[in-house]
Amino acid sequence: MTNNSETPKIHTKESLFEFVINNWNECNSFIDKYFTLSNTPFYTSVDIREANHKLAPVDNNQYPAGFNNLCQKDSQHASNLVKKFLEDQKSEENSLALIPESHTSNLYYLDHLAALIKIFNMAGKEVTIISPDQEFLGGKDFIELTSFSGHPVKIYSSAINNEGYFCLRENPATSFHTVILNHDQSKPLPVDWNKITSKIFPTSKMGWYQRQKNQHFQLYQKVANEFAHHFSLDPDLIQAKFRAIDHVDFLAKEGLENLAKQFEDLQKEITHPNAKIFMKASQGTYGMGISVIDSADEILNMNRKIRNKMDVGKNNLKFNQVLLQEGVETIVTHEGSPAEITLYLVGGKTAGGFMRTNSQKDAMSNLNSKGMTYEKFCVCEIQQGNQKQAKLATYSLLARLSSAATALETMSVK
C-alpha cells in the first residue's frame, strides 16, 4: 500500500494499528532501505511511549544494557540475529571479545553481561570479557565478580598487540578480531581507536563523549516523516515534538533565557491539553539529566539542586546541549502502575523487549529512575494479519524507525 496524497488517510491510533499489522511486510521493507553493511547498528534499545493520541520513541541507546530482561524465545531470536549480523560483516571467528562498562557495583548489569554472553553462545560464539581500563581493573590481570542472580563474570585486562588487535594483557599472543562494545563512553576509554585493527561493533564513535540526542531526534524526524509521507499517515502519530538547544550552562545560568523561549515556542506547538515537556541533557544516559517542566518560569527560576542535576551526568560528563521534548503521557499500565515499552534490536531488526514500570511515578514522569521494575514479554512472533499483535507490531515498527535514524547517525560520525 503506497499513497502519497496530501491529506493523510491514517490519522488515529486505531487506524495506525490496523494499517501496520495488515501491511507489516511492506512497512518493514521500506525501513530496510536505511540500513547498509557499513551503518547498521549492532544493537540498540529504544524506549517507546503510548499516549491517547500518539506513540513515540523517547530515547535510544547505542550500547544497551538489560538483555537479561528478554524472554527465552526472544533470547533465542536475538542469537539468530547476532549470527546473521556477524556473518554479513564477515566476522566468522568462533571467539570474540566483549568490552563492558567500567563499573562493578551494579549487579543487575552483570546479569545483563551473563545474558548477553549466553546469546552469543547460542549463536555459536565464545566470548571473553575484556577491559582496556586499567584504572577500573586496579592493575590486575583479571577480576572475578558474581552477578545479582549468581552468574560468575570474569573480566580480563586487555592490551593492543603489535598487529593492532585487542589481546589479553597477560597473553599478548591472543588476538580478538571481533570486539563487541558495551561501554557507552560517557568517559572515553583510554584507546586510540584509529589504530585498532579489530572490528568493533557498534562503532566506538557513537559514545556519549560526542553523540547527541538532539541529532538523533532530528534524524528520527526525517525518517518518520518519510515513512509517514510514503504510507499517507499523520506524522504526528509516530513522534514527539521537540526543540534542540545549544550553548546552555546550568551551573553558570547561561543560555536559560533562550531555553525558556524555546520552551514557550514548543508549548504553543503542542495542541494536546495539559501537556508537559521533558528537558533532557542531549548526552544524558541511564535516565540522568532529565527534568519534567510545566512552565518557562521553572527554567528561569531553577533552584541549585535541579541545576546541578542538569549540569553533569554519568562520569561527570558536562551537559551543554539540551533536548526539549513533548511529554508523552503513557496510558500503558501494569498492576496499576505506569509503564512504557523498551525494545531491543540487533542488526536493525527487533530482537525482544520488556515493559518498564514504576509504582513511585505518575504517567507523565521519567520511569527510568528509582523504583522501576521490568516485566518480560515476547515480540519475535509478530506476523502480518494477526490482529492480536497489532499494537506490539506498531511498537516494533517505531523501534525500527529509531534504529534507522541511528544508522544515519553512524554515517555522519567521524
For each residue, the residues with C-beta under 8 A, 3 or more apart:
1: 19 23 26 231
2: 230 231
3: 9 231 232
4: 229 230 232
5: 8 9 232
6:
7:
8: 5 11 228 232 233 234 235
9: 3 5 15 232 233
10: 15 16 19 231 232 233 234 237
11: 8 15 233 234 237
12: 15 16 237
13: 16 17 50 52 53 54 55 237
14: 17 18
15: 9 10 11 12 18 19
16: 10 12 13 19 20 55 233 237 238 394
17: 13 14 20 21 390 391 393 394
18: 14 15 21 22 387 390
19: 1 10 15 16 22 23 231 233
20: 16 17 23 24 27 390 393 394 397
21: 17 18 24 384 385 386 387 389 390 393 394
22: 18 19 384 385
23: 1 19 20 26 27 231 384
24: 20 21 27 28 382 383 384 385 393
25: 28 29 384
26: 1 23 29 30
27: 20 23 24 30 31 227 231 397
28: 24 25 31 32 397 400
29: 25 26 32 33
30: 26 27 33 227 230 231
31: 27 28 34 35 223 227 348 397 400 401 404
32: 28 29 35 348
33: 29 30
34: 31 223 348 404 407 408
35: 31 32 39 40 347 348 404 407
36: 39 40 407
37: 40 88 89
38: 410 411
39: 35 36 407 408 410 411
40: 35 36 37 85 347 348 407
41: 44 62 202 206 345 347 348 403 406 407 410
42: 85 180 201 202 346 347
43: 63 64 202 344 345 346 351
44: 41 60 61 62 64 344 345 348 399 402 403 406
45: 60 61 64 66 342 343 344 345
46: 57 59 60 61 342 343 345 398 399 402 403
47: 57 58 59 60 340 341 342 356 368
48: 55 56 57 58 340 341 342 343 395 398 399
49: 55 56 58 240 328 329 330 332 340 341
50: 13 54 55 328 330 331 332 340 341 391 395
51: 54 55 56 272 328 329 330 331
52: 13 329 331
53: 13 272
54: 13 50 51 236 237 238 239 240 328
55: 13 16 48 49 50 51 237 238 328 394 395 398
56: 48 49 51 238 239 240 326 328 398
57: 46 47 48 60 220 239 240 398 399 401 402
58: 47 48 49 240 278 325 328 340
59: 46 47 213 368
60: 44 45 46 47 57 213 216 220 402 403 405 406
61: 44 45 46 64 184 285
62: 41 44 184 202 206 207 211 406
63: 43 181 182 183 184 185 202 206 207
64: 43 44 45 61 67 182 344
65: 101 109 112 182
66: 45 69 112 342 344 354 374
67: 64 70 75 78 112 115 116 119 344 352
68: 108 111 112 114 115 149
69: 66 342 354 374 376
70: 67 74 75 78 115 344 351 352 353 354 376
71: 74 75 352 376 377 378
72: 75 76
73: 76 77 378 380 381
74: 70 71 77 78 344 351 352 353 378 379 380
75: 67 70 71 72 78 79 115 118 119 122 352
76: 72 73 79 80 122 380
77: 73 74 80 81 351 352 380
78: 67 70 74 75 81 82 119 344 346 351 352
79: 75 76 82 83 119 120 121 122 123
80: 76 77 83 84 123
81: 77 78 84 85 346 347 349 351
82: 78 79 85 86 119 120 123 125 346 347
83: 79 80 86 87 123 124
84: 80 81 87 88 347
85: 40 42 81 82 88 89 201 346 347
86: 82 83 89 91 92 123 125 178
87: 83 84 90 91 92
88: 37 84 85 347
89: 37 85 86 199 201
90: 87
91: 86 87 96 177 178 199 201
92: 86 87
93: 96 177 178
94: 124 125 126
95: 125 126 127 128 176
96: 91 93 120 125 126 127 128 176 177 178 179 180
97: 127 128 129 130 158 166 176 178 179 180 198
98: 113 116 117 120 127 128 129 130 179 180 182
99: 129 130 131 132 158 179 180 181 182 183 189
100: 109 113 129 131 155 182 183
101: 65 109 182 183 184
102: 131 133 135 136 183 187 189
103: 106 109 136
104: 110 143 145
105:
106: 103 109 110
107: 110 111 146 147 148
108: 68 111 112 147 148
109: 65 100 101 103 106 112 113
110: 104 106 107 113 114 145 146 147 148 151 153
111: 68 107 108 114 115 147 148 149 151
112: 65 66 67 68 108 109 115 116
113: 98 100 109 110 116 117 129 147 153 182
114: 68 110 111 117 118 147 149 151 153
115: 67 68 70 75 111 112 118 119
116: 67 98 112 113 119 120 127 182
117: 98 113 114 120 121 127 129
118: 75 114 115 121 122
119: 67 75 78 79 82 115 116 122 123
120: 79 82 96 98 116 117 123 125 126 127 180
121: 79 117 118 124 125 126 127
122: 75 76 79 118 119
123: 79 80 82 83 86 119 120
124: 83 94 121
125: 82 86 94 95 96 120 121
126: 94 95 96 120 121
127: 95 96 97 98 116 117 120 121 180
128: 95 96 97 98 156 168 176
129: 97 98 99 100 113 117 153 154 155 156
130: 97 98 99 155 156 157 158 166 168 176 179
131: 99 100 102 136 137 155 156 157 158
132: 99 158 159 160 166 189 190 191
133: 102 136 137 189 190
134: 137 138 139 157 190
135: 102 138
136: 102 103 131 133
137: 131 133 134 140 142 143 155 157
138: 134 135 143
139: 134
140: 137 143 157
141: 156 157 168 169 170
142: 137 154 155 156 157 170
143: 104 137 138 140 154 155
144: 152 153 154
145: 104 110 152 153 154 155
146: 107 110 150 151 152 153
147: 107 108 110 111 113 114 150 151 152 153
148: 107 108 110 111
149: 68 111 114
150: 146 147
151: 110 111 114 146 147
152: 144 145 146 147
153: 110 113 114 129 144 145 146 147
154: 129 142 143 144 145
155: 100 129 130 131 137 142 143 145
156: 128 129 130 131 141 142 168 169 170
157: 130 131 134 137 140 141 142 168 169 170
158: 97 99 130 131 132 166 167 168 169
159: 132 166 167 168 169 172
160: 132 164 165 166 167 191 195 196
161: 164 165 166 167 172 173 174 175
162: 172
163: 175 197
164: 160 161 195 196 197 198
165: 160 161 175 176 177 196 197 198
166: 97 130 132 158 159 160 161 175 176 179 196 198
167: 158 159 160 161 171 172 173 174 175 176
168: 128 130 141 156 157 158 159 171 172 174
169: 141 156 157 158 159 172
170: 141 142 156 157
171: 167 168 174
172: 159 161 162 167 168 169
173: 161 167
174: 161 167 168 171
175: 161 163 165 166 167 198
176: 95 96 97 128 130 165 166 167 179 198
177: 91 93 96 165 197 198 199
178: 86 91 93 96 97 198 199 201
179: 96 97 98 99 130 166 176 198 199 200 201
180: 42 96 97 98 99 120 127 201
181: 63 99 200 201 202 203 204
182: 63 64 65 98 99 100 101 113 116
183: 63 99 100 101 102 189 207
184: 61 62 63 101 207 208 285 314
185: 63 188 189 204 207 208 209
186: 207 208 209 283 285 313 314 315 317
187: 102 209 314 315 316 317
188: 185 191 207 209
189: 99 102 132 133 183 185 204
190: 132 133 134
191: 132 160 188 196 204
192: 195 196
193: 196 200 204 205
194:
195: 160 164 192
196: 160 164 165 166 191 192 193 200
197: 163 164 165 177
198: 97 164 165 166 175 176 177 178 179
199: 89 91 177 178 179
200: 179 181 193 196 203 204
201: 42 85 89 91 178 179 180 181
202: 41 42 43 62 63 181 206 410
203: 181 200 206 410 413
204: 181 185 189 191 193 200 207
205: 193 210 410 413 414
206: 41 62 63 202 203 211 406 409 410 413
207: 62 63 183 184 185 186 188 204 210 211
208: 184 185 186 211 283 285 314 317
209: 185 186 187 188 283 317
210: 205 207 413
211: 62 206 207 208 215 216 283 409 413
212: 215 216 282 283 321
213: 59 60 216 217 280 281 282 283 284 323
214: 217 218 244 282 321 323
215: 211 212 218 219 244 409 412
216: 60 211 212 213 219 220 402 405 406 409
217: 213 214 220 221 242 244 323 325 405
218: 214 215 221 222 244
219: 215 216 222 223 405 406 408 409
220: 57 60 216 217 223 224 239 401 402 405
221: 217 218 224 225 239 242
222: 218 219 225 226 405 408
223: 31 34 219 220 226 227 401 404 405 408
224: 220 221 227 228 235 238 239 401
225: 221 222 228 229 235
226: 222 223 229 230
227: 27 30 31 223 224 230 231 233 238 401
228: 8 224 225 231 232 233 234 235 237 238
229: 4 225 226 232 235
230: 2 4 30 226 227
231: 1 2 3 10 19 23 27 30 227 228
232: 3 4 5 8 9 10 228 229
233: 8 9 10 11 16 19 227 228 237 238
234: 8 10 11 228 237
235: 8 224 225 228 229 238 239
236: 54 239 241
237: 10 11 12 13 16 54 55 228 233 234
238: 16 54 55 56 224 227 228 233 235 398 401
239: 54 56 57 220 221 224 235 236
240: 49 54 56 57 58 325 326 327 328
241: 236 266 269 270 325 326
242: 217 221 266 323 324 325 326
243: 262 263 265 266 323 324
244: 214 215 217 218 282 321 322 323 324
245: 248 255 258 259 262 321 322 323 324
246: 255 320 321
247: 254 255 258 320 321
248: 245 254 255 256 258 259 319 320 321 322
249: 252 253 254 255 311 320
250: 253 256 302 307 308 310 311 319
251: 307 308 311
252: 249
253: 249 250 256 307
254: 247 248 249
255: 245 246 247 248 249 258 259
256: 248 250 253 259 260 299 300 302
257: 260 261 300
258: 245 247 248 255 261 262
259: 245 248 255 256 262 263 279 299 322 324
260: 256 257 263 264 296 297 299 300
261: 257 258 264 265 296
262: 243 245 258 259 265 266 324
263: 243 259 260 266 267 277 279 293 295 296 299 324
264: 260 261 267 268 296
265: 243 261 262 268 269
266: 241 242 243 262 263 269 270 277 324 326
267: 263 264 270 275 277 296
268: 264 265
269: 241 265 266
270: 241 266 267 275 277 326
271:
272: 51 53 275
273:
274:
275: 267 270 272 326 327 329
276: 292 293 294 327 329 364
277: 263 266 267 270 292 293 324 325 326 327
278: 58 290 291 292 293 323 324 325 326 327 366
279: 259 263 290 291 292 293 299 310 322 323 324
280: 213 284 289 290 322 323 324 325
281: 213 284 288 289 290 310 313 319 321 322 323
282: 212 213 214 244 319 321 322 323
283: 186 208 209 211 212 213 289 313 317 319 321
284: 213 280 281 287 288 289 290 313 319
285: 61 184 186 208 288 313 314
286: 313 314 368
287: 284 290 366 368 369
288: 281 284 285 309 313 314
289: 280 281 283 284 309 310 313 319
290: 278 279 280 281 284 287 366 368
291: 278 279 306 309 310
292: 276 277 278 279 327 364 365 366
293: 263 276 277 278 279 298 299 324
294: 276 298
295: 263 298
296: 260 261 263 264 267 299 300
297: 260 300 301
298: 293 294 295 301 302
299: 256 259 260 263 279 293 296 302
300: 256 257 260 296 297
301: 297 298
302: 250 256 298 299 306 307 310
303: 306 307
304: 307 308
305: 308 309
306: 291 302 303 309 310
307: 250 251 253 302 303 304 310 311
308: 250 251 304 305 311 312
309: 288 289 291 305 306
310: 250 279 281 289 291 302 306 307 319 322
311: 249 250 251 307 308 318 319
312: 308 316 317 318 319
313: 186 281 283 284 285 286 288 289 316 317 319
314: 184 186 187 208 285 286 288 317
315: 186 187
316: 187 312 313
317: 186 187 208 209 283 312 313 314
318: 311 312
319: 248 250 281 282 283 284 289 310 311 312 313 322
320: 246 247 248 249
321: 212 214 244 245 246 247 248 281 282 283
322: 244 245 248 259 279 280 281 282 310 319
323: 213 214 217 242 243 244 245 278 279 280 281 282
324: 242 243 244 245 259 262 263 266 277 278 279 280 293
325: 58 217 240 241 242 277 278 280
326: 56 240 241 242 266 270 275 277 278
327: 240 275 276 277 278 292 364
328: 49 50 51 54 55 56 58 240
329: 49 51 52 275 276 363 364
330: 49 50 51 333 338 339 340 363 364 367
331: 50 51 52 363
332: 49 50 338 339 340 341 355
333: 330 336 337 338 339 357
334: 337 339 355 357 375
335: 357
336: 333 359
337: 333 334 357 358 359 361
338: 330 332 333 357 358 361 362 363 365 367
339: 330 332 333 334 355 356 357 358 367 375
340: 47 48 49 50 58 330 332 355 356 367
341: 47 48 49 50 332 353 354 355 356 395
342: 45 46 47 48 66 69 353 354 355 356
343: 45 46 48 350 352 353 379 395 396 399
344: 43 44 45 64 66 67 70 74 78 350 351 352 353
345: 41 43 44 45 46 348 349 350 351 399 400 403
346: 42 43 78 81 82 85 349 351
347: 35 40 41 42 81 82 84 85 88
348: 31 32 34 35 40 41 44 345 400 403 404 407
349: 81 345 346 400
350: 343 344 345 353 379 380 382 396 399 400
351: 43 70 74 77 78 81 344 345 346 379 380
352: 67 70 71 74 75 77 78 343 344 378 379 380
353: 70 74 341 342 343 344 350 377 379 395 399
354: 66 69 70 341 342 374 375 376 377
355: 332 334 339 340 341 342 374 375 376 377
356: 47 339 340 341 342 367 368 372 373 374
357: 333 334 335 337 338 339 367 372 373 374 375
358: 337 338 339 361 365 367 369 371 372 373
359: 336 337 371 373
360: 369 370 371
361: 337 338 358 365 366 367 369 371
362: 338 365
363: 329 330 331 338
364: 276 292 327 329 330
365: 292 338 358 361 362 369
366: 278 287 290 292 361 369
367: 330 338 339 340 356 357 358 361 372
368: 47 59 286 287 290 356 372
369: 287 358 360 361 365 366 372
370: 360
371: 358 359 360 361
372: 356 357 358 367 368 369
373: 356 357 358 359
374: 66 69 354 355 356 357
375: 334 339 354 355 357
376: 69 70 71 354 355
377: 71 353 354 355 392
378: 71 73 74 352 381
379: 74 343 350 351 352 353 382 392 395 396
380: 73 74 76 77 350 351 352
381: 73 378 389
382: 24 350 379 386 389 392 393 396
383: 24 386 389
384: 21 22 23 24 25
385: 21 22 24
386: 21 382 383 389 390
387: 18 21 390
388:
389: 21 381 382 383 386 392 393
390: 17 18 20 21 386 387 393 394
391: 17 50 394 395
392: 377 379 382 389 395 396
393: 17 20 21 24 382 389 390 396 397
394: 16 17 20 21 55 390 391 397 398
395: 48 50 55 341 343 353 379 391 392 398 399
396: 343 350 379 382 392 393 399 400
397: 20 27 28 31 393 394 400 401
398: 46 48 55 56 57 238 394 395 401 402
399: 44 46 48 57 343 345 350 353 395 396 402 403
400: 28 31 345 348 349 350 396 397 403 404
401: 31 57 220 223 224 227 238 397 398 404 405
402: 44 46 57 60 216 220 398 399 405 406
403: 41 44 46 60 345 348 399 400 406 407
404: 31 34 35 223 348 400 401 407 408
405: 60 216 217 219 220 222 223 401 402 408 409
406: 41 44 60 62 206 216 219 402 403 409 410
407: 34 35 36 39 40 41 348 403 404 410 411
408: 34 39 219 222 223 404 405 411 412
409: 206 211 215 216 219 405 406 412 413
410: 38 39 41 202 203 205 206 406 407 413
411: 38 39 407 408
412: 215 408 409
413: 203 205 206 210 211 409 410
414: 205
